[in-house]
Amino acid sequence: MIPYSWCQRLGIYLDALYSKWIRHYLGHLGHNSVVGRSCRLWGGGQKHIVIGDNTIIQRHTILGCWTSYHEQSFSPSITIGNHCNIGEYCHITAINKIVIGDGLLTGRFVLISDNSHGGLSLEEASIPPISRKLVSKGAVIIGNHVWIGDKATILAGVHIGDNAIIAANAVVTSDVPANSMVAGVPARIIKTL
């Protein structure tokens, strides 16, 4: 029987090989950074994705940097800082701009998006969501040393300050001050650090 530790080492080796391959499609992949296998690059803007040094993008993450959608054109960018750890199955999608500072830690299944399919008008309600125009309420800016729990959602136009904690399952629709903890739907400040 093969020891479990061998399988772990094999996985690390395969992720390192995958990172060497996928770096040619990104704008920049920093020193000692790893992109886990099965990471998907959507939207045609892969060269607008910049990942800093010593950052880990766990397996099955989606990085969507949309340069076009139907007849729309965009100039998106995703910048991820140094020493970040993005959990498995996360989804980061931009038509505008997403900036993530240094030292971010996320759980699994986190969504960070600066866009949505249409607005809240009655006219758009009669159009299937996949056919609606993409709209952005503004860039998403996440400070340094932020911790985002499992299944949290960060929506367009949100600025999250340094050292903030976003609780699991929170939906962040407005700015989060530095050194604060937020939770709930929509997220509210529950503690100041």
QUISULLIN-V520072 format. One record per backbone hydrogen bond with DSSP energy under -0.5 kcal/mol. NH is the residue of the N-H (numbers start at 0). CO is the residue of the C=O. If there is no record, write none. Layout:
BEGIN
nh={NH	NH}
co={CO	CO}
END
This chain:
BEGIN
nh={5	6	7	8	9	10	11	12	13	14	15	16	17	18	19	20	21	22	23	24	25	26	26	27	29	29	32	33	35	35	38	39	41	41	44	44	47	48	49	49	50	51	51	53	54	55	56	56	57	57	59	60	61	62	63	63	64	64	65	65	66	66	67	68	71	73	74	76	77	78	79	80	80	82	84	85	86	86	88	89	90	91	92	92	93	97	98	99	100	100	102	103	104	105	106	108	110	111	112	113	115	117	117	124	125	125	126	130	131	131	134	137	139	140	140	141	142	144	145	146	147	148	148	150	151	152	153	154	154	156	157	159	160	160	162	163	164	165	166	166	168	169	170	171	171	172	175	176	178	179	180	181	182	185	186	187	189	190	192}
co={2	2	3	4	5	6	7	8	9	10	11	12	13	14	15	16	17	18	20	21	21	45	48	48	50	51	29	54	33	56	35	60	39	62	41	64	44	45	47	77	27	79	80	30	51	83	33	54	55	85	36	57	89	39	61	91	41	62	63	93	42	64	42	71	68	66	94	95	47	97	49	99	100	52	103	55	84	106	58	86	109	61	90	111	63	76	139	78	141	142	81	100	145	84	147	87	151	90	153	92	134	115	132	120	121	122	123	127	127	128	115	113	96	138	157	98	159	101	142	163	104	146	165	107	148	169	110	152	171	137	154	140	158	175	143	160	179	146	164	181	149	166	183	152	169	170	158	174	161	176	190	164	187	170	170	182	180	180	178}
END
